[in-house]
Amino acid sequence: MNDIKSQPSARHLISGPPAGYFLVIPQGQEQEAVSLATVLTAVLQRWRLIGAAVVICALLALVVSLFMPKIYRGKIVVAPVLESDQVGASGVGGALSNELGGIASMAGIDLGGDARKQEFLATLRSMGLARDFVVAENLTPLLYPDLWDAKAGTWRPGVKIPTLGAAARKFADHHRAITDDRKTGMVTVTVDWTSPEIAARLANDTISMVNDRLRGEVVRQSDSAIQYLYRELAKTSMVGVQQGINELIEQQIDKAMMASVQKEYAYKIIDPAVVPDVKYSPQRILITSIGGIAGLIFSLAYVLLRRPPSAARQ
Protein backbone atom coordinates (compact mmCIF):
# COMPACT_ATOMS: atom_id res chain seq x y z
CA MET A 1 0.00 0.00 0.00
CA ASN A 2 2.82 2.35 0.77
CA ASP A 3 4.32 1.70 -2.68
CA ILE A 4 1.04 2.51 -4.34
CA LYS A 5 0.62 5.70 -2.41
CA SER A 6 4.16 6.74 -3.19
CA GLN A 7 3.52 6.60 -7.00
CA PRO A 8 2.56 9.95 -8.61
CA SER A 9 -1.07 10.35 -9.51
CA ALA A 10 -2.34 10.56 -13.11
CA ARG A 11 -3.21 14.21 -12.57
CA HIS A 12 0.31 14.89 -11.50
CA LEU A 13 1.68 13.19 -14.62
CA ILE A 14 -0.25 15.37 -17.12
CA SER A 15 -0.06 18.60 -15.19
CA GLY A 16 2.13 21.43 -16.43
CA PRO A 17 2.96 22.58 -19.96
CA PRO A 18 3.26 19.91 -22.67
CA ALA A 19 6.72 18.73 -23.47
CA GLY A 20 8.26 16.42 -26.03
CA TYR A 21 7.15 15.59 -29.62
CA PHE A 22 3.55 15.30 -30.79
CA LEU A 23 1.97 13.84 -33.93
CA VAL A 24 -0.92 15.91 -35.28
CA ILE A 25 -3.36 14.00 -37.48
CA PRO A 26 -4.97 16.38 -40.04
CA GLN A 27 -8.70 16.26 -40.59
CA GLY A 28 -8.62 17.69 -44.16
CA GLN A 29 -8.32 14.35 -45.92
CA GLU A 30 -11.45 13.06 -44.30
CA GLN A 31 -13.30 16.29 -45.13
CA GLU A 32 -12.15 16.15 -48.75
CA ALA A 33 -13.33 12.55 -49.05
CA VAL A 34 -16.71 13.51 -47.64
CA SER A 35 -16.95 16.50 -49.99
CA LEU A 36 -16.05 14.43 -53.07
CA ALA A 37 -18.56 11.77 -52.12
CA THR A 38 -21.19 14.48 -51.69
CA VAL A 39 -20.45 15.90 -55.14
CA LEU A 40 -20.59 12.50 -56.79
CA THR A 41 -23.85 11.74 -55.03
CA ALA A 42 -25.38 15.01 -56.21
CA VAL A 43 -24.24 14.35 -59.80
CA LEU A 44 -25.59 10.79 -59.81
CA GLN A 45 -28.90 11.95 -58.42
CA ARG A 46 -29.32 14.51 -61.22
CA TRP A 47 -27.79 12.52 -64.07
CA ARG A 48 -30.96 12.80 -66.13
CA LEU A 49 -30.82 16.58 -65.96
CA ILE A 50 -27.14 16.60 -66.89
CA GLY A 51 -27.66 14.22 -69.80
CA ALA A 52 -30.62 16.24 -71.07
CA ALA A 53 -28.57 19.46 -70.92
CA VAL A 54 -25.74 17.88 -72.90
CA VAL A 55 -28.09 16.58 -75.59
CA ILE A 56 -30.07 19.82 -75.86
CA CYS A 57 -26.96 22.03 -76.10
CA ALA A 58 -25.40 19.70 -78.67
CA LEU A 59 -28.57 19.77 -80.78
CA LEU A 60 -28.80 23.56 -80.53
CA ALA A 61 -25.19 23.87 -81.69
CA LEU A 62 -25.92 21.51 -84.58
CA VAL A 63 -28.98 23.53 -85.62
CA VAL A 64 -26.96 26.76 -85.51
CA SER A 65 -24.23 25.19 -87.66
CA LEU A 66 -26.83 24.14 -90.22
CA PHE A 67 -27.80 27.78 -90.75
CA MET A 68 -24.20 28.93 -91.10
CA PRO A 69 -23.10 29.51 -94.72
CA LYS A 70 -20.71 27.04 -96.28
CA ILE A 71 -17.21 28.45 -96.67
CA TYR A 72 -14.73 27.10 -99.21
CA ARG A 73 -10.99 27.70 -99.13
CA GLY A 74 -8.84 28.32 -102.18
CA LYS A 75 -5.16 27.61 -101.48
CA ILE A 76 -2.06 28.33 -103.54
CA VAL A 77 1.52 27.50 -102.56
CA VAL A 78 4.37 29.52 -104.09
CA ALA A 79 8.12 29.93 -103.68
CA PRO A 80 9.94 33.27 -103.90
CA VAL A 81 12.15 33.57 -106.97
CA LEU A 82 15.70 34.36 -105.89
CA GLU A 83 18.21 36.33 -107.94
CA SER A 84 20.21 33.19 -108.69
CA ASP A 85 17.08 31.41 -109.92
CA GLN A 86 16.42 33.92 -112.68
CA VAL A 87 17.67 33.18 -116.14
CA GLY A 88 20.33 35.68 -117.20
CA ALA A 89 21.26 36.69 -113.65
CA SER A 90 24.98 37.27 -113.37
CA GLY A 91 27.54 37.65 -110.66
CA VAL A 92 28.43 41.20 -111.59
CA GLY A 93 26.96 42.58 -108.38
CA GLY A 94 29.26 40.56 -106.12
CA ALA A 95 32.37 41.47 -108.13
CA LEU A 96 31.57 45.16 -108.20
CA SER A 97 30.15 45.59 -104.72
CA ASN A 98 33.37 47.08 -103.32
CA GLU A 99 34.40 49.25 -106.26
CA LEU A 100 31.02 50.57 -107.44
CA GLY A 101 28.82 50.06 -104.38
CA GLY A 102 28.21 53.80 -103.99
CA ILE A 103 27.20 54.39 -107.58
CA ALA A 104 25.01 51.27 -107.59
CA SER A 105 23.20 52.27 -104.42
CA MET A 106 22.57 55.79 -105.74
CA ALA A 107 21.18 54.28 -108.92
CA GLY A 108 18.81 52.11 -106.89
CA ILE A 109 20.59 48.85 -107.73
CA ASP A 110 20.50 46.14 -105.09
CA LEU A 111 23.75 44.19 -105.29
CA GLY A 112 22.54 41.58 -102.77
CA GLY A 113 19.53 39.27 -102.87
CA ASP A 114 18.84 38.94 -99.15
CA ALA A 115 16.15 41.61 -99.15
CA ARG A 116 14.25 40.27 -102.16
CA LYS A 117 12.13 37.79 -100.23
CA GLN A 118 11.17 40.34 -97.57
CA GLU A 119 10.31 42.88 -100.26
CA PHE A 120 8.11 40.38 -102.07
CA LEU A 121 6.36 39.34 -98.86
CA ALA A 122 5.81 42.94 -97.75
CA THR A 123 4.27 43.77 -101.12
CA LEU A 124 2.04 40.71 -100.95
CA ARG A 125 0.77 41.72 -97.50
CA SER A 126 0.48 45.43 -98.20
CA MET A 127 -2.83 47.23 -98.03
CA GLY A 128 -1.98 48.96 -101.30
CA LEU A 129 -2.06 45.64 -103.09
CA ALA A 130 -5.28 44.72 -101.26
CA ARG A 131 -6.96 47.96 -102.37
CA ASP A 132 -5.88 47.49 -105.99
CA PHE A 133 -7.02 43.87 -105.85
CA VAL A 134 -10.47 44.81 -104.55
CA VAL A 135 -10.83 47.33 -107.37
CA ALA A 136 -9.53 44.99 -110.06
CA GLU A 137 -11.79 42.13 -108.99
CA ASN A 138 -14.77 44.40 -108.14
CA LEU A 139 -15.06 42.76 -104.72
CA THR A 140 -16.80 45.53 -102.78
CA PRO A 141 -20.35 44.39 -103.70
CA LEU A 142 -19.39 40.78 -102.94
CA LEU A 143 -17.92 41.74 -99.59
CA TYR A 144 -21.13 43.52 -98.58
CA PRO A 145 -23.95 41.46 -100.14
CA ASP A 146 -26.54 42.76 -97.65
CA LEU A 147 -25.94 46.33 -98.85
CA TRP A 148 -25.82 45.53 -102.56
CA ASP A 149 -28.86 45.09 -104.79
CA ALA A 150 -27.72 42.47 -107.27
CA LYS A 151 -30.81 42.82 -109.47
CA ALA A 152 -30.55 46.58 -109.79
CA GLY A 153 -26.77 46.52 -109.89
CA THR A 154 -26.48 49.31 -107.32
CA TRP A 155 -26.33 49.92 -103.59
CA ARG A 156 -29.59 49.71 -101.69
CA PRO A 157 -31.27 53.05 -100.93
CA GLY A 158 -30.39 54.60 -97.59
CA VAL A 159 -27.32 52.45 -96.85
CA LYS A 160 -23.87 53.80 -96.17
CA ILE A 161 -21.68 52.83 -99.08
CA PRO A 162 -18.52 51.09 -97.85
CA THR A 163 -15.26 52.82 -98.65
CA LEU A 164 -12.46 51.20 -100.59
CA GLY A 165 -10.28 51.14 -97.47
CA ALA A 166 -12.97 49.36 -95.46
CA ALA A 167 -13.48 46.79 -98.21
CA ALA A 168 -9.74 46.18 -98.49
CA ARG A 169 -9.40 45.70 -94.72
CA LYS A 170 -12.33 43.30 -94.63
CA PHE A 171 -10.87 41.25 -97.46
CA ALA A 172 -7.37 41.18 -95.95
CA ASP A 173 -8.52 40.47 -92.39
CA HIS A 174 -11.46 38.10 -92.86
CA HIS A 175 -11.06 36.42 -96.25
CA ARG A 176 -7.38 36.27 -97.15
CA ALA A 177 -4.52 34.72 -95.17
CA ILE A 178 -0.79 34.70 -96.01
CA THR A 179 1.56 32.25 -94.30
CA ASP A 180 5.34 32.32 -94.63
CA ASP A 181 7.08 29.04 -93.77
CA ARG A 182 10.59 30.07 -92.77
CA LYS A 183 11.84 26.49 -92.73
CA THR A 184 10.93 25.66 -96.32
CA GLY A 185 10.71 29.20 -97.68
CA MET A 186 7.27 28.47 -99.14
CA VAL A 187 4.48 31.04 -99.01
CA THR A 188 0.85 29.95 -98.80
CA VAL A 189 -2.05 32.21 -99.75
CA THR A 190 -5.58 31.15 -98.83
CA VAL A 191 -8.88 32.82 -99.67
CA ASP A 192 -12.11 31.84 -97.91
CA TRP A 193 -15.36 32.44 -99.79
CA THR A 194 -18.88 31.12 -100.06
CA SER A 195 -18.27 30.18 -103.69
CA PRO A 196 -15.59 27.55 -104.37
CA GLU A 197 -14.93 28.95 -107.84
CA ILE A 198 -14.39 32.48 -106.53
CA ALA A 199 -12.18 31.23 -103.70
CA ALA A 200 -9.81 29.46 -106.09
CA ARG A 201 -9.80 32.31 -108.61
CA LEU A 202 -9.02 34.98 -106.04
CA ALA A 203 -6.16 32.96 -104.58
CA ASN A 204 -4.55 32.52 -108.01
CA ASP A 205 -5.21 36.13 -109.03
CA THR A 206 -3.51 37.38 -105.86
CA ILE A 207 -0.21 35.86 -106.93
CA SER A 208 -0.70 37.03 -110.50
CA MET A 209 -1.20 40.61 -109.34
CA VAL A 210 1.82 40.69 -107.04
CA ASN A 211 3.99 39.25 -109.83
CA ASP A 212 2.71 41.87 -112.28
CA ARG A 213 3.24 44.70 -109.80
CA LEU A 214 6.78 43.72 -108.85
CA ARG A 215 7.69 43.04 -112.46
CA GLY A 216 6.48 46.49 -113.51
CA GLU A 217 8.35 48.16 -110.64
CA VAL A 218 11.57 46.40 -111.62
CA VAL A 219 11.25 47.55 -115.23
CA ARG A 220 10.67 51.15 -114.13
CA GLN A 221 13.53 51.03 -111.64
CA SER A 222 15.88 49.54 -114.22
CA ASP A 223 15.01 52.24 -116.74
CA SER A 224 15.67 54.91 -114.15
CA ALA A 225 18.93 53.26 -113.07
CA ILE A 226 20.14 53.01 -116.66
CA GLN A 227 19.54 56.70 -117.24
CA TYR A 228 21.44 57.56 -114.08
CA LEU A 229 24.36 55.27 -114.97
CA TYR A 230 24.67 56.84 -118.40
CA ARG A 231 24.96 60.26 -116.78
CA GLU A 232 27.63 58.97 -114.40
CA LEU A 233 29.46 57.34 -117.30
CA ALA A 234 29.70 60.68 -119.08
CA LYS A 235 31.23 62.30 -115.98
CA THR A 236 34.18 59.93 -115.51
CA SER A 237 37.29 59.33 -117.62
CA MET A 238 38.66 56.40 -115.58
CA VAL A 239 38.73 53.31 -117.73
CA GLY A 240 38.15 50.91 -114.83
CA VAL A 241 35.14 52.83 -113.58
CA GLN A 242 33.76 53.12 -117.11
CA GLN A 243 34.01 49.37 -117.54
CA GLY A 244 32.27 48.79 -114.23
CA ILE A 245 29.47 51.21 -115.07
CA ASN A 246 29.02 49.57 -118.46
CA GLU A 247 28.69 46.22 -116.76
CA LEU A 248 26.08 47.66 -114.37
CA ILE A 249 24.18 49.08 -117.33
CA GLU A 250 24.30 45.69 -119.03
CA GLN A 251 23.07 44.08 -115.84
CA GLN A 252 20.12 46.45 -115.61
CA ILE A 253 19.23 45.90 -119.25
CA ASP A 254 19.24 42.13 -118.71
CA LYS A 255 17.21 42.57 -115.52
CA ALA A 256 14.55 44.67 -117.25
CA MET A 257 14.41 42.28 -120.20
CA MET A 258 13.99 39.20 -117.99
CA ALA A 259 11.36 40.93 -115.87
CA SER A 260 9.40 41.82 -118.99
CA VAL A 261 9.27 38.26 -120.29
CA GLN A 262 9.19 36.32 -117.00
CA LYS A 263 5.59 35.89 -115.89
CA GLU A 264 6.43 34.42 -112.48
CA TYR A 265 8.90 37.14 -111.60
CA ALA A 266 8.51 37.27 -107.79
CA TYR A 267 6.72 34.03 -106.91
CA LYS A 268 6.93 30.71 -108.68
CA ILE A 269 3.74 28.70 -108.40
CA ILE A 270 4.35 25.31 -106.77
CA ASP A 271 0.76 24.22 -106.20
CA PRO A 272 -1.96 26.35 -107.82
CA ALA A 273 -5.36 26.78 -106.27
CA VAL A 274 -8.04 24.46 -107.62
CA VAL A 275 -11.76 24.64 -107.08
CA PRO A 276 -12.37 22.91 -103.73
CA ASP A 277 -15.04 20.22 -103.68
CA VAL A 278 -15.19 20.00 -99.87
CA LYS A 279 -16.25 22.88 -97.66
CA TYR A 280 -13.76 24.30 -95.18
CA SER A 281 -16.33 25.44 -92.64
CA PRO A 282 -18.53 25.19 -90.67
CA GLN A 283 -17.11 22.07 -89.05
CA ARG A 284 -20.37 20.73 -87.69
CA ILE A 285 -18.89 17.84 -85.72
CA LEU A 286 -16.58 20.19 -83.86
CA ILE A 287 -19.36 22.72 -83.24
CA THR A 288 -21.70 20.01 -81.96
CA SER A 289 -19.00 18.66 -79.65
CA ILE A 290 -18.33 22.11 -78.24
CA GLY A 291 -22.05 22.57 -77.63
CA GLY A 292 -22.24 19.26 -75.76
CA ILE A 293 -19.23 20.15 -73.61
CA ALA A 294 -20.74 23.53 -72.81
CA GLY A 295 -23.99 21.84 -71.77
CA LEU A 296 -22.07 19.48 -69.52
CA ILE A 297 -20.20 22.31 -67.81
CA PHE A 298 -23.29 24.46 -67.24
CA SER A 299 -25.38 21.55 -66.00
CA LEU A 300 -22.70 20.45 -63.54
CA ALA A 301 -22.38 23.98 -62.24
CA TYR A 302 -26.16 24.22 -61.85
CA VAL A 303 -26.39 20.91 -59.97
CA LEU A 304 -23.55 21.72 -57.60
CA LEU A 305 -24.72 25.27 -56.88
CA ARG A 306 -28.33 24.19 -56.33
CA ARG A 307 -27.56 21.47 -53.81
CA PRO A 308 -29.77 21.49 -50.67
CA PRO A 309 -28.11 23.10 -47.65
CA SER A 310 -28.23 19.79 -45.76
CA ALA A 311 -26.25 18.07 -48.55
CA ALA A 312 -23.71 20.86 -48.66
CA ARG A 313 -23.01 20.48 -44.91
CA GLN A 314 -22.40 16.76 -45.10
C-alpha positions in Angstrom: 0.0 0.0 0.0 2.8 2.3 0.8 4.3 1.7 -2.7 1.0 2.5 -4.3 0.6 5.7 -2.4 4.2 6.7 -3.2 3.5 6.6 -7.0 2.6 9.9 -8.6 -1.1 10.3 -9.5 -2.3 10.6 -13.1 -3.2 14.2 -12.6 0.3 14.9 -11.5 1.7 13.2 -14.6 -0.3 15.4 -17.1 -0.1 18.6 -15.2 2.1 21.4 -16.4 3.0 22.6 -20.0 3.3 19.9 -22.7 6.7 18.7 -23.5 8.3 16.4 -26.0 7.1 15.6 -29.6 3.5 15.3 -30.8 2.0 13.8 -33.9 -0.9 15.9 -35.3 -3.4 14.0 -37.5 -5.0 16.4 -40.0 -8.7 16.3 -40.6 -8.6 17.7 -44.2 -8.3 14.3 -45.9 -11.5 13.1 -44.3 -13.3 16.3 -45.1 -12.1 16.1 -48.8 -13.3 12.6 -49.0 -16.7 13.5 -47.6 -16.9 16.5 -50.0 -16.0 14.4 -53.1 -18.6 11.8 -52.1 -21.2 14.5 -51.7 -20.5 15.9 -55.1 -20.6 12.5 -56.8 -23.9 11.7 -55.0 -25.4 15.0 -56.2 -24.2 14.4 -59.8 -25.6 10.8 -59.8 -28.9 12.0 -58.4 -29.3 14.5 -61.2 -27.8 12.5 -64.1 -31.0 12.8 -66.1 -30.8 16.6 -66.0 -27.1 16.6 -66.9 -27.7 14.2 -69.8 -30.6 16.2 -71.1 -28.6 19.5 -70.9 -25.7 17.9 -72.9 -28.1 16.6 -75.6 -30.1 19.8 -75.9 -27.0 22.0 -76.1 -25.4 19.7 -78.7 -28.6 19.8 -80.8 -28.8 23.6 -80.5 -25.2 23.9 -81.7 -25.9 21.5 -84.6 -29.0 23.5 -85.6 -27.0 26.8 -85.5 -24.2 25.2 -87.7 -26.8 24.1 -90.2 -27.8 27.8 -90.7 -24.2 28.9 -91.1 -23.1 29.5 -94.7 -20.7 27.0 -96.3 -17.2 28.4 -96.7 -14.7 27.1 -99.2 -11.0 27.7 -99.1 -8.8 28.3 -102.2 -5.2 27.6 -101.5 -2.1 28.3 -103.5 1.5 27.5 -102.6 4.4 29.5 -104.1 8.1 29.9 -103.7 9.9 33.3 -103.9 12.2 33.6 -107.0 15.7 34.4 -105.9 18.2 36.3 -107.9 20.2 33.2 -108.7 17.1 31.4 -109.9 16.4 33.9 -112.7 17.7 33.2 -116.1 20.3 35.7 -117.2 21.3 36.7 -113.6 25.0 37.3 -113.4 27.5 37.6 -110.7 28.4 41.2 -111.6 27.0 42.6 -108.4 29.3 40.6 -106.1 32.4 41.5 -108.1 31.6 45.2 -108.2 30.2 45.6 -104.7 33.4 47.1 -103.3 34.4 49.3 -106.3 31.0 50.6 -107.4 28.8 50.1 -104.4 28.2 53.8 -104.0 27.2 54.4 -107.6 25.0 51.3 -107.6 23.2 52.3 -104.4 22.6 55.8 -105.7 21.2 54.3 -108.9 18.8 52.1 -106.9 20.6 48.8 -107.7 20.5 46.1 -105.1 23.8 44.2 -105.3 22.5 41.6 -102.8 19.5 39.3 -102.9 18.8 38.9 -99.1 16.2 41.6 -99.1 14.2 40.3 -102.2 12.1 37.8 -100.2 11.2 40.3 -97.6 10.3 42.9 -100.3 8.1 40.4 -102.1 6.4 39.3 -98.9 5.8 42.9 -97.7 4.3 43.8 -101.1 2.0 40.7 -101.0 0.8 41.7 -97.5 0.5 45.4 -98.2 -2.8 47.2 -98.0 -2.0 49.0 -101.3 -2.1 45.6 -103.1 -5.3 44.7 -101.3 -7.0 48.0 -102.4 -5.9 47.5 -106.0 -7.0 43.9 -105.8 -10.5 44.8 -104.6 -10.8 47.3 -107.4 -9.5 45.0 -110.1 -11.8 42.1 -109.0 -14.8 44.4 -108.1 -15.1 42.8 -104.7 -16.8 45.5 -102.8 -20.4 44.4 -103.7 -19.4 40.8 -102.9 -17.9 41.7 -99.6 -21.1 43.5 -98.6 -23.9 41.5 -100.1 -26.5 42.8 -97.7 -25.9 46.3 -98.8 -25.8 45.5 -102.6 -28.9 45.1 -104.8 -27.7 42.5 -107.3 -30.8 42.8 -109.5 -30.5 46.6 -109.8 -26.8 46.5 -109.9 -26.5 49.3 -107.3 -26.3 49.9 -103.6 -29.6 49.7 -101.7 -31.3 53.0 -100.9 -30.4 54.6 -97.6 -27.3 52.5 -96.9 -23.9 53.8 -96.2 -21.7 52.8 -99.1 -18.5 51.1 -97.9 -15.3 52.8 -98.6 -12.5 51.2 -100.6 -10.3 51.1 -97.5 -13.0 49.4 -95.5 -13.5 46.8 -98.2 -9.7 46.2 -98.5 -9.4 45.7 -94.7 -12.3 43.3 -94.6 -10.9 41.3 -97.5 -7.4 41.2 -95.9 -8.5 40.5 -92.4 -11.5 38.1 -92.9 -11.1 36.4 -96.3 -7.4 36.3 -97.2 -4.5 34.7 -95.2 -0.8 34.7 -96.0 1.6 32.3 -94.3 5.3 32.3 -94.6 7.1 29.0 -93.8 10.6 30.1 -92.8 11.8 26.5 -92.7 10.9 25.7 -96.3 10.7 29.2 -97.7 7.3 28.5 -99.1 4.5 31.0 -99.0 0.8 29.9 -98.8 -2.1 32.2 -99.8 -5.6 31.1 -98.8 -8.9 32.8 -99.7 -12.1 31.8 -97.9 -15.4 32.4 -99.8 -18.9 31.1 -100.1 -18.3 30.2 -103.7 -15.6 27.5 -104.4 -14.9 28.9 -107.8 -14.4 32.5 -106.5 -12.2 31.2 -103.7 -9.8 29.5 -106.1 -9.8 32.3 -108.6 -9.0 35.0 -106.0 -6.2 33.0 -104.6 -4.6 32.5 -108.0 -5.2 36.1 -109.0 -3.5 37.4 -105.9 -0.2 35.9 -106.9 -0.7 37.0 -110.5 -1.2 40.6 -109.3 1.8 40.7 -107.0 4.0 39.3 -109.8 2.7 41.9 -112.3 3.2 44.7 -109.8 6.8 43.7 -108.8 7.7 43.0 -112.5 6.5 46.5 -113.5 8.3 48.2 -110.6 11.6 46.4 -111.6 11.2 47.5 -115.2 10.7 51.1 -114.1 13.5 51.0 -111.6 15.9 49.5 -114.2 15.0 52.2 -116.7 15.7 54.9 -114.1 18.9 53.3 -113.1 20.1 53.0 -116.7 19.5 56.7 -117.2 21.4 57.6 -114.1 24.4 55.3 -115.0 24.7 56.8 -118.4 25.0 60.3 -116.8 27.6 59.0 -114.4 29.5 57.3 -117.3 29.7 60.7 -119.1 31.2 62.3 -116.0 34.2 59.9 -115.5 37.3 59.3 -117.6 38.7 56.4 -115.6 38.7 53.3 -117.7 38.1 50.9 -114.8 35.1 52.8 -113.6 33.8 53.1 -117.1 34.0 49.4 -117.5 32.3 48.8 -114.2 29.5 51.2 -115.1 29.0 49.6 -118.5 28.7 46.2 -116.8 26.1 47.7 -114.4 24.2 49.1 -117.3 24.3 45.7 -119.0 23.1 44.1 -115.8 20.1 46.5 -115.6 19.2 45.9 -119.3 19.2 42.1 -118.7 17.2 42.6 -115.5 14.5 44.7 -117.3 14.4 42.3 -120.2 14.0 39.2 -118.0 11.4 40.9 -115.9 9.4 41.8 -119.0 9.3 38.3 -120.3 9.2 36.3 -117.0 5.6 35.9 -115.9 6.4 34.4 -112.5 8.9 37.1 -111.6 8.5 37.3 -107.8 6.7 34.0 -106.9 6.9 30.7 -108.7 3.7 28.7 -108.4 4.3 25.3 -106.8 0.8 24.2 -106.2 -2.0 26.4 -107.8 -5.4 26.8 -106.3 -8.0 24.5 -107.6 -11.8 24.6 -107.1 -12.4 22.9 -103.7 -15.0 20.2 -103.7 -15.2 20.0 -99.9 -16.3 22.9 -97.7 -13.8 24.3 -95.2 -16.3 25.4 -92.6 -18.5 25.2 -90.7 -17.1 22.1 -89.1 -20.4 20.7 -87.7 -18.9 17.8 -85.7 -16.6 20.2 -83.9 -19.4 22.7 -83.2 -21.7 20.0 -82.0 -19.0 18.7 -79.6 -18.3 22.1 -78.2 -22.1 22.6 -77.6 -22.2 19.3 -75.8 -19.2 20.1 -73.6 -20.7 23.5 -72.8 -24.0 21.8 -71.8 -22.1 19.5 -69.5 -20.2 22.3 -67.8 -23.3 24.5 -67.2 -25.4 21.5 -66.0 -22.7 20.4 -63.5 -22.4 24.0 -62.2 -26.2 24.2 -61.8 -26.4 20.9 -60.0 -23.5 21.7 -57.6 -24.7 25.3 -56.9 -28.3 24.2 -56.3 -27.6 21.5 -53.8 -29.8 21.5 -50.7 -28.1 23.1 -47.6 -28.2 19.8 -45.8 -26.3 18.1 -48.5 -23.7 20.9 -48.7 -23.0 20.5 -44.9 -22.4 16.8 -45.1 
